[in-house]
Amino acid sequence: MSINKMSNNTSSIVSKVWSFCNPLRDVGVGYGDYLEQLTYLLFLKMADEYSKPPHNRNLNIPKEFNWESLVNKKGAELELHYATLLRELSMAKGILGQIFTKSQNKIQDPAMLAKVIDMINSEQWLVMGADVKGDIYEGLLEKNAEDVKSGAGQYFTPRSLIKVMVECVQPQVRKTIADPACGTGGFFLAAYDYLVSNNKLDKDQNKFLKLETFFGNEIVAGTRRLALMNLFLHNIGDIDSVNFISPADALIAASPATYDYVLANPPFGKKSSQTFTNGEGEQKKEDLTYNRQDFWATTSNKQLNFVQHIRTMLKTTGVAAVVVPDNVLFEGGAGETVRKRLLETTDLHTILRLPTGIFYAQGVKANVIFFDNKPASKNPWTKEIWVYDYRTNIHHTLKKNPLKLDDLRAFIECYNPSNRHLRKETFNAESNPEGRWRKFTYDEIIARDKTSLDISWLKDNSLADLDNLAAPDVLAAEIVENIESALFSFKEVVNELNGDGNE
């Protein structure tokens, strides 16, 4: 097939998949629900293709609930059969059961359901490249994250930021990569793309990359389903392989294995909590404090627990890049303890300060911390921390000015992934006080109040120079961001006073 023909074919399939969004939304089916139904149906269609020549694989899907059992049914018969199929397959073992866990039919109009089935049935999905299938699915995931009502934004990290983190870490072939809160699998996909693009892989390396490289946790069943399908469509894992995304809460216990890399953006919100029903049938929330012997501090702060857990997940030579909110960098008590121990036991060498306006979950000020695990030592492993301030005087919005990979090219160059020990500061108090890249020694950090890593030195122009004010729409977006950030903090205070956990 010629490149132009293939490109046109891809565009037509993408258009076809998208063409159902608006009519479905008109009858109350949101992006998330549509995405979920696509997941079930695409999986069954591809399983059907795998069961036929030249693959001829036995995938243990009961004949009465396979793809062919759907295609010729219409109306009430289709609706009833589809509901039964979802219920039965949700009880299956392995990845099949994981894909269909808690599955329900959200397309109540049988005619619309039949149209979606016909659309999927008209294509041969296995012959498409992984990038084609993946692009279709990733596009839907991002659209779903943009849909405020769905709440899916908290599980979707901007792909440009993920690529920056992967380019800095530069994962190597035949190494393991983990994410204890993997959402829809964005870090795995970016690492996979990096490894394929930068290496000429032999058969054994390809097999290791496909089946033995990635390991994650995702406790939300619907999000885990999307992650499994997203990875499968991108050629990670196999339709009948062992499921490598666990539904278990990663923080409950130490990881069963250690890994070469951890790339993660743990969920926002400071408190860990669980919901339970009391004897009177009322639902209540209770703060979760993880009593882990391998943790430095006992706290219900979810973010600090994830930082501690991620450090324990690493091999002695392991490398981590983790998105954390500002509170992890400055909070006292358990926060100070965690920071001090992290500086002592790992080489916490880089902090990237992120601007607001780049996440789908609003009101969050975040950073990326990069650290290398180390063996036990009497002396602290962290000698100096390099900070890149990509927050002060930076203006991004999700729609008009979203964060792009090129926006952080300067950071990647400063990070110097090929040899980070040859870095050079761009900040100079006399010649370049506006430099965004600055080094701080261990002694300077330890001398700071509460060993705070929340470091900034640049002048905020909007506070000092009226001539340099940003455009009105950017200012308005920033005001909204600040209000939402304040509301986020006030909610946590209210929950604290009420004895309520914040999910």
Secondary structure, DSSP 4 states (H G I P E B T S, - for coil): --HHHHHHHHHHHHHHHHTTHHHHHHTT--HHHHHHHHHHHHHHHHHHHHTSTTT-------GGGSTHHHHT--HHHHHHHHHHHHHHHTT-SHHHHHHTTT-------HHHHHHHHHHHHTS-STTS-HHHHHHHHHHHHHHHHH-GGGTGGGG---HHHHHHHHHHH---TT--EEETT-TTSHHHHHHHHHHHHH----HHHHHHHHHTSEEEE--SHHHHHHHHHHHHHTT-S-TTSPP-EE-S-TTSS--SS-EEEEEE-PPS-SB-EEEEE-TTS-EEEEE-----TT-SS--SBHHHHHHHHHHHHEEEEEEEEEEEEHHHHH--THHHHHHHHHHHHEEEEEEEEPPSS-SSSSS--EEEEEEEE----SS-S--EEEEEE-STT---BTTTB---GGGGHHHHHHH-TT-GGG-----BTTTBTT-SEEEEEHHHHHTSGGG------S--HHHH-GGGPPPHHHHHHHHHHHHHHHHHHHHHHHHHHTT----
